[in-house]
């Protein structure tokens, strides 16, 4: 049960982070340091999500 809740939480966090990252990339460009930071944070969330599978 806890694993399922964690997975749902991570999935929601991933979607939020992804949307923010794409908006920032559209405004600032894909190589801007802020966009790169969001990308790295998204990688961490995706890795956590995959470990819960």
PyMOL Python script that loads the backbone (N, CA, C, O; Angstrom):
from pymol import cmd

cmd.read_pdbstr("""\
ATOM      1  N   UNK A   1       0.827  -1.207   0.000  1.00  0.00           N
ATOM      2  CA  UNK A   1       0.000   0.000   0.000  1.00  0.00           C
ATOM      3  C   UNK A   1       0.864   1.261   0.000  1.00  0.00           C
ATOM      4  O   UNK A   1       0.627   2.193  -0.769  1.00  0.00           O
ATOM      5  N   UNK A   2       1.866   1.272   0.875  1.00  0.00           N
ATOM      6  CA  UNK A   2       2.760   2.430   0.961  1.00  0.00           C
ATOM      7  C   UNK A   2       3.500   2.597  -0.362  1.00  0.00           C
ATOM      8  O   UNK A   2       3.685   3.714  -0.845  1.00  0.00           O
ATOM      9  N   UNK A   3       3.923   1.469  -0.943  1.00  0.00           N
ATOM     10  CA  UNK A   3       4.631   1.507  -2.217  1.00  0.00           C
ATOM     11  C   UNK A   3       3.759   2.112  -3.316  1.00  0.00           C
ATOM     12  O   UNK A   3       4.242   2.886  -4.144  1.00  0.00           O
ATOM     13  N   UNK A   4       2.489   1.762  -3.321  1.00  0.00           N
ATOM     14  CA  UNK A   4       1.561   2.297  -4.315  1.00  0.00           C
ATOM     15  C   UNK A   4       1.372   3.799  -4.129  1.00  0.00           C
ATOM     16  O   UNK A   4       1.348   4.548  -5.106  1.00  0.00           O
ATOM     17  N   UNK A   5       1.240   4.238  -2.891  1.00  0.00           N
ATOM     18  CA  UNK A   5       1.090   5.668  -2.617  1.00  0.00           C
ATOM     19  C   UNK A   5       2.344   6.435  -3.004  1.00  0.00           C
ATOM     20  O   UNK A   5       2.259   7.527  -3.567  1.00  0.00           O
ATOM     21  N   UNK A   6       3.506   5.871  -2.706  1.00  0.00           N
ATOM     22  CA  UNK A   6       4.769   6.494  -3.077  1.00  0.00           C
ATOM     23  C   UNK A   6       4.867   6.616  -4.590  1.00  0.00           C
ATOM     24  O   UNK A   6       5.285   7.653  -5.104  1.00  0.00           O
ATOM     25  N   UNK A   7       4.489   5.571  -5.300  1.00  0.00           N
ATOM     26  CA  UNK A   7       4.529   5.573  -6.755  1.00  0.00           C
ATOM     27  C   UNK A   7       3.606   6.654  -7.332  1.00  0.00           C
ATOM     28  O   UNK A   7       3.981   7.359  -8.268  1.00  0.00           O
ATOM     29  N   UNK A   8       2.416   6.777  -6.779  1.00  0.00           N
ATOM     30  CA  UNK A   8       1.470   7.795  -7.246  1.00  0.00           C
ATOM     31  C   UNK A   8       2.000   9.194  -6.965  1.00  0.00           C
ATOM     32  O   UNK A   8       1.869  10.090  -7.800  1.00  0.00           O
ATOM     33  N   UNK A   9       2.594   9.382  -5.799  1.00  0.00           N
ATOM     34  CA  UNK A   9       3.174  10.673  -5.448  1.00  0.00           C
ATOM     35  C   UNK A   9       4.316  11.025  -6.400  1.00  0.00           C
ATOM     36  O   UNK A   9       4.380  12.143  -6.911  1.00  0.00           O
ATOM     37  N   UNK A  10       5.212  10.074  -6.634  1.00  0.00           N
ATOM     38  CA  UNK A  10       6.336  10.323  -7.530  1.00  0.00           C
ATOM     39  C   UNK A  10       5.863  10.618  -8.953  1.00  0.00           C
ATOM     40  O   UNK A  10       6.422  11.482  -9.629  1.00  0.00           O
ATOM     41  N   UNK A  11       4.849   9.910  -9.399  1.00  0.00           N
ATOM     42  CA  UNK A  11       4.305  10.133 -10.748  1.00  0.00           C
ATOM     43  C   UNK A  11       3.779  11.564 -10.883  1.00  0.00           C
ATOM     44  O   UNK A  11       4.010  12.226 -11.894  1.00  0.00           O
ATOM     45  N   UNK A  12       3.078  12.027  -9.863  1.00  0.00           N
ATOM     46  CA  UNK A  12       2.558  13.397  -9.879  1.00  0.00           C
ATOM     47  C   UNK A  12       3.701  14.413  -9.854  1.00  0.00           C
ATOM     48  O   UNK A  12       3.668  15.404 -10.583  1.00  0.00           O
ATOM     49  N   UNK A  13       4.706  14.168  -9.018  1.00  0.00           N
ATOM     50  CA  UNK A  13       5.871  15.063  -8.942  1.00  0.00           C
ATOM     51  C   UNK A  13       6.616  15.103 -10.276  1.00  0.00           C
ATOM     52  O   UNK A  13       7.078  16.163 -10.701  1.00  0.00           O
ATOM     53  N   UNK A  14       6.732  13.964 -10.926  1.00  0.00           N
ATOM     54  CA  UNK A  14       7.403  13.894 -12.227  1.00  0.00           C
ATOM     55  C   UNK A  14       6.663  14.747 -13.248  1.00  0.00           C
ATOM     56  O   UNK A  14       7.281  15.506 -13.993  1.00  0.00           O
ATOM     57  N   UNK A  15       5.358  14.623 -13.281  1.00  0.00           N
ATOM     58  CA  UNK A  15       4.566  15.406 -14.246  1.00  0.00           C
ATOM     59  C   UNK A  15       4.710  16.906 -13.996  1.00  0.00           C
ATOM     60  O   UNK A  15       4.874  17.684 -14.936  1.00  0.00           O
ATOM     61  N   UNK A  16       4.650  17.301 -12.743  1.00  0.00           N
ATOM     62  CA  UNK A  16       4.785  18.723 -12.403  1.00  0.00           C
ATOM     63  C   UNK A  16       6.160  19.237 -12.813  1.00  0.00           C
ATOM     64  O   UNK A  16       6.275  20.284 -13.450  1.00  0.00           O
ATOM     65  N   UNK A  17       7.199  18.496 -12.444  1.00  0.00           N
ATOM     66  CA  UNK A  17       8.577  18.902 -12.750  1.00  0.00           C
ATOM     67  C   UNK A  17       8.790  18.959 -14.268  1.00  0.00           C
ATOM     68  O   UNK A  17       9.462  19.863 -14.765  1.00  0.00           O
ATOM     69  N   UNK A  18       8.225  18.006 -14.997  1.00  0.00           N
ATOM     70  CA  UNK A  18       8.374  17.959 -16.453  1.00  0.00           C
ATOM     71  C   UNK A  18       7.708  19.167 -17.108  1.00  0.00           C
ATOM     72  O   UNK A  18       8.270  19.782 -18.014  1.00  0.00           O
ATOM     73  N   UNK A  19       6.523  19.493 -16.647  1.00  0.00           N
ATOM     74  CA  UNK A  19       5.819  20.651 -17.227  1.00  0.00           C
ATOM     75  C   UNK A  19       6.570  21.954 -16.971  1.00  0.00           C
ATOM     76  O   UNK A  19       6.700  22.795 -17.861  1.00  0.00           O
ATOM     77  N   UNK A  20       7.058  22.108 -15.753  1.00  0.00           N
ATOM     78  CA  UNK A  20       7.820  23.313 -15.423  1.00  0.00           C
ATOM     79  C   UNK A  20       9.084  23.379 -16.281  1.00  0.00           C
ATOM     80  O   UNK A  20       9.429  24.432 -16.816  1.00  0.00           O
ATOM     81  N   UNK A  21       9.769  22.238 -16.403  1.00  0.00           N
ATOM     82  CA  UNK A  21      11.003  22.202 -17.183  1.00  0.00           C
ATOM     83  C   UNK A  21      10.747  22.604 -18.638  1.00  0.00           C
ATOM     84  O   UNK A  21      11.502  23.397 -19.200  1.00  0.00           O
ATOM     85  N   UNK A  22       9.697  22.067 -19.250  1.00  0.00           N
ATOM     86  CA  UNK A  22       9.406  22.406 -20.644  1.00  0.00           C
ATOM     87  C   UNK A  22       9.049  23.874 -20.802  1.00  0.00           C
ATOM     88  O   UNK A  22       9.436  24.510 -21.782  1.00  0.00           O
ATOM     89  N   UNK A  23       8.315  24.410 -19.842  1.00  0.00           N
ATOM     90  CA  UNK A  23       7.972  25.838 -19.932  1.00  0.00           C
ATOM     91  C   UNK A  23       9.230  26.691 -19.816  1.00  0.00           C
ATOM     92  O   UNK A  23       9.418  27.637 -20.580  1.00  0.00           O
ATOM     93  N   UNK A  24      10.094  26.351 -18.854  1.00  0.00           N
ATOM     94  CA  UNK A  24      11.350  27.091 -18.707  1.00  0.00           C
ATOM     95  C   UNK A  24      12.216  26.950 -19.958  1.00  0.00           C
ATOM     96  O   UNK A  24      12.844  27.916 -20.391  1.00  0.00           O
ATOM     97  N   UNK A  25      12.251  25.758 -20.536  1.00  0.00           N
ATOM     98  CA  UNK A  25      13.052  25.529 -21.745  1.00  0.00           C
ATOM     99  C   UNK A  25      12.519  26.362 -22.912  1.00  0.00           C
ATOM    100  O   UNK A  25      13.293  26.891 -23.710  1.00  0.00           O
ATOM    101  N   UNK A  26      11.213  26.472 -23.001  1.00  0.00           N
ATOM    102  CA  UNK A  26      10.609  27.286 -24.062  1.00  0.00           C
ATOM    103  C   UNK A  26      10.991  28.754 -23.890  1.00  0.00           C
ATOM    104  O   UNK A  26      11.274  29.448 -24.867  1.00  0.00           O
ATOM    105  N   UNK A  27      10.996  29.221 -22.647  1.00  0.00           N
ATOM    106  CA  UNK A  27      11.303  30.631 -22.370  1.00  0.00           C
ATOM    107  C   UNK A  27      12.796  30.935 -22.398  1.00  0.00           C
ATOM    108  O   UNK A  27      13.209  31.994 -22.872  1.00  0.00           O
ATOM    109  N   UNK A  28      13.613  30.001 -21.885  1.00  0.00           N
ATOM    110  CA  UNK A  28      15.034  30.279 -21.676  1.00  0.00           C
ATOM    111  C   UNK A  28      15.971  29.520 -22.614  1.00  0.00           C
ATOM    112  O   UNK A  28      17.121  29.918 -22.801  1.00  0.00           O
ATOM    113  N   UNK A  29      15.484  28.435 -23.199  1.00  0.00           N
ATOM    114  CA  UNK A  29      16.326  27.579 -24.029  1.00  0.00           C
ATOM    115  C   UNK A  29      16.737  26.337 -23.243  1.00  0.00           C
ATOM    116  O   UNK A  29      16.830  26.357 -22.016  1.00  0.00           O
ATOM    117  N   UNK A  30      16.977  25.264 -23.979  1.00  0.00           N
ATOM    118  CA  UNK A  30      17.243  23.979 -23.334  1.00  0.00           C
ATOM    119  C   UNK A  30      18.569  23.921 -22.596  1.00  0.00           C
ATOM    120  O   UNK A  30      18.740  23.076 -21.718  1.00  0.00           O
ATOM    121  N   UNK A  31      19.508  24.790 -22.925  1.00  0.00           N
ATOM    122  CA  UNK A  31      20.825  24.717 -22.286  1.00  0.00           C
ATOM    123  C   UNK A  31      20.989  25.703 -21.131  1.00  0.00           C
ATOM    124  O   UNK A  31      22.066  25.784 -20.541  1.00  0.00           O
ATOM    125  N   UNK A  32      19.951  26.442 -20.806  1.00  0.00           N
ATOM    126  CA  UNK A  32      20.022  27.393 -19.696  1.00  0.00           C
ATOM    127  C   UNK A  32      20.228  26.615 -18.391  1.00  0.00           C
ATOM    128  O   UNK A  32      19.625  25.559 -18.203  1.00  0.00           O
ATOM    129  N   UNK A  33      21.071  27.126 -17.493  1.00  0.00           N
ATOM    130  CA  UNK A  33      21.354  26.412 -16.232  1.00  0.00           C
ATOM    131  C   UNK A  33      20.108  26.053 -15.408  1.00  0.00           C
ATOM    132  O   UNK A  33      20.078  25.002 -14.768  1.00  0.00           O
ATOM    133  N   UNK A  34      19.108  26.894 -15.417  1.00  0.00           N
ATOM    134  CA  UNK A  34      17.882  26.592 -14.668  1.00  0.00           C
ATOM    135  C   UNK A  34      17.186  25.364 -15.261  1.00  0.00           C
ATOM    136  O   UNK A  34      16.692  24.504 -14.532  1.00  0.00           O
ATOM    137  N   UNK A  35      17.155  25.299 -16.585  1.00  0.00           N
ATOM    138  CA  UNK A  35      16.520  24.159 -17.268  1.00  0.00           C
ATOM    139  C   UNK A  35      17.323  22.889 -17.001  1.00  0.00           C
ATOM    140  O   UNK A  35      16.747  21.824 -16.776  1.00  0.00           O
ATOM    141  N   UNK A  36      18.627  22.998 -17.023  1.00  0.00           N
ATOM    142  CA  UNK A  36      19.483  21.843 -16.733  1.00  0.00           C
ATOM    143  C   UNK A  36      19.239  21.357 -15.302  1.00  0.00           C
ATOM    144  O   UNK A  36      19.180  20.150 -15.065  1.00  0.00           O
ATOM    145  N   UNK A  37      19.098  22.266 -14.360  1.00  0.00           N
ATOM    146  CA  UNK A  37      18.799  21.894 -12.971  1.00  0.00           C
ATOM    147  C   UNK A  37      17.482  21.127 -12.885  1.00  0.00           C
ATOM    148  O   UNK A  37      17.399  20.097 -12.217  1.00  0.00           O
ATOM    149  N   UNK A  38      16.455  21.636 -13.565  1.00  0.00           N
ATOM    150  CA  UNK A  38      15.156  20.942 -13.564  1.00  0.00           C
ATOM    151  C   UNK A  38      15.290  19.552 -14.182  1.00  0.00           C
ATOM    152  O   UNK A  38      14.686  18.595 -13.699  1.00  0.00           O
ATOM    153  N   UNK A  39      16.075  19.442 -15.241  1.00  0.00           N
ATOM    154  CA  UNK A  39      16.288  18.161 -15.897  1.00  0.00           C
ATOM    155  C   UNK A  39      16.953  17.170 -14.949  1.00  0.00           C
ATOM    156  O   UNK A  39      16.570  16.001 -14.905  1.00  0.00           O
ATOM    157  N   UNK A  40      17.934  17.624 -14.201  1.00  0.00           N
ATOM    158  CA  UNK A  40      18.618  16.756 -13.246  1.00  0.00           C
ATOM    159  C   UNK A  40      17.690  16.342 -12.109  1.00  0.00           C
ATOM    160  O   UNK A  40      17.733  15.197 -11.660  1.00  0.00           O
ATOM    161  N   UNK A  41      16.860  17.257 -11.645  1.00  0.00           N
ATOM    162  CA  UNK A  41      15.888  16.929 -10.601  1.00  0.00           C
ATOM    163  C   UNK A  41      14.882  15.904 -11.123  1.00  0.00           C
ATOM    164  O   UNK A  41      14.476  14.992 -10.403  1.00  0.00           O
ATOM    165  N   UNK A  42      14.489  16.070 -12.383  1.00  0.00           N
ATOM    166  CA  UNK A  42      13.569  15.124 -13.002  1.00  0.00           C
ATOM    167  C   UNK A  42      14.212  13.742 -13.101  1.00  0.00           C
ATOM    168  O   UNK A  42      13.546  12.733 -12.868  1.00  0.00           O
ATOM    169  N   UNK A  43      15.487  13.688 -13.442  1.00  0.00           N
ATOM    170  CA  UNK A  43      16.207  12.413 -13.493  1.00  0.00           C
ATOM    171  C   UNK A  43      16.172  11.707 -12.147  1.00  0.00           C
ATOM    172  O   UNK A  43      15.957  10.496 -12.083  1.00  0.00           O
ATOM    173  N   UNK A  44      16.382  12.451 -11.080  1.00  0.00           N
ATOM    174  CA  UNK A  44      16.361  11.870  -9.737  1.00  0.00           C
ATOM    175  C   UNK A  44      14.977  11.284  -9.438  1.00  0.00           C
ATOM    176  O   UNK A  44      14.870  10.168  -8.930  1.00  0.00           O
ATOM    177  N   UNK A  45      13.933  12.033  -9.750  1.00  0.00           N
ATOM    178  CA  UNK A  45      12.569  11.547  -9.510  1.00  0.00           C
ATOM    179  C   UNK A  45      12.273  10.302 -10.339  1.00  0.00           C
ATOM    180  O   UNK A  45      11.660   9.355  -9.847  1.00  0.00           O
ATOM    181  N   UNK A  46      12.706  10.304 -11.591  1.00  0.00           N
ATOM    182  CA  UNK A  46      12.473   9.145 -12.457  1.00  0.00           C
ATOM    183  C   UNK A  46      13.205   7.913 -11.924  1.00  0.00           C
ATOM    184  O   UNK A  46      12.662   6.809 -11.951  1.00  0.00           O
ATOM    185  N   UNK A  47      14.417   8.096 -11.449  1.00  0.00           N
ATOM    186  CA  UNK A  47      15.162   6.969 -10.872  1.00  0.00           C
ATOM    187  C   UNK A  47      14.467   6.425  -9.631  1.00  0.00           C
ATOM    188  O   UNK A  47      14.383   5.211  -9.449  1.00  0.00           O
ATOM    189  N   UNK A  48      13.970   7.309  -8.781  1.00  0.00           N
ATOM    190  CA  UNK A  48      13.225   6.863  -7.592  1.00  0.00           C
ATOM    191  C   UNK A  48      11.971   6.102  -8.008  1.00  0.00           C
ATOM    192  O   UNK A  48      11.645   5.072  -7.418  1.00  0.00           O
ATOM    193  N   UNK A  49      11.270   6.602  -9.017  1.00  0.00           N
ATOM    194  CA  UNK A  49      10.056   5.964  -9.504  1.00  0.00           C
ATOM    195  C   UNK A  49      10.370   4.555 -10.012  1.00  0.00           C
ATOM    196  O   UNK A  49       9.649   3.603  -9.711  1.00  0.00           O
ATOM    197  N   UNK A  50      11.437   4.435 -10.773  1.00  0.00           N
ATOM    198  CA  UNK A  50      11.794   3.129 -11.324  1.00  0.00           C
ATOM    199  C   UNK A  50      12.204   2.152 -10.241  1.00  0.00           C
ATOM    200  O   UNK A  50      11.979   0.951 -10.389  1.00  0.00           O
ATOM    201  N   UNK A  51      12.794   2.625  -9.164  1.00  0.00           N
ATOM    202  CA  UNK A  51      13.196   1.749  -8.063  1.00  0.00           C
ATOM    203  C   UNK A  51      11.985   1.213  -7.295  1.00  0.00           C
ATOM    204  O   UNK A  51      12.078   0.165  -6.656  1.00  0.00           O
ATOM    205  N   UNK A  52      10.852   1.920  -7.350  1.00  0.00           N
ATOM    206  CA  UNK A  52       9.652   1.467  -6.653  1.00  0.00           C
ATOM    207  C   UNK A  52       8.905   0.401  -7.448  1.00  0.00           C
ATOM    208  O   UNK A  52       7.992  -0.241  -6.930  1.00  0.00           O
ATOM    209  N   UNK A  53       9.291   0.216  -8.695  1.00  0.00           N
ATOM    210  CA  UNK A  53       8.598  -0.761  -9.556  1.00  0.00           C
ATOM    211  C   UNK A  53       8.962  -2.181  -9.215  1.00  0.00           C
ATOM    212  O   UNK A  53       8.465  -3.114  -9.845  1.00  0.00           O
TER     213      UNK A  53
END
""", "prot")
cmd.dss("prot")
cmd.show_as("cartoon", "prot")
cmd.util.cbc("prot")
cmd.orient("prot")
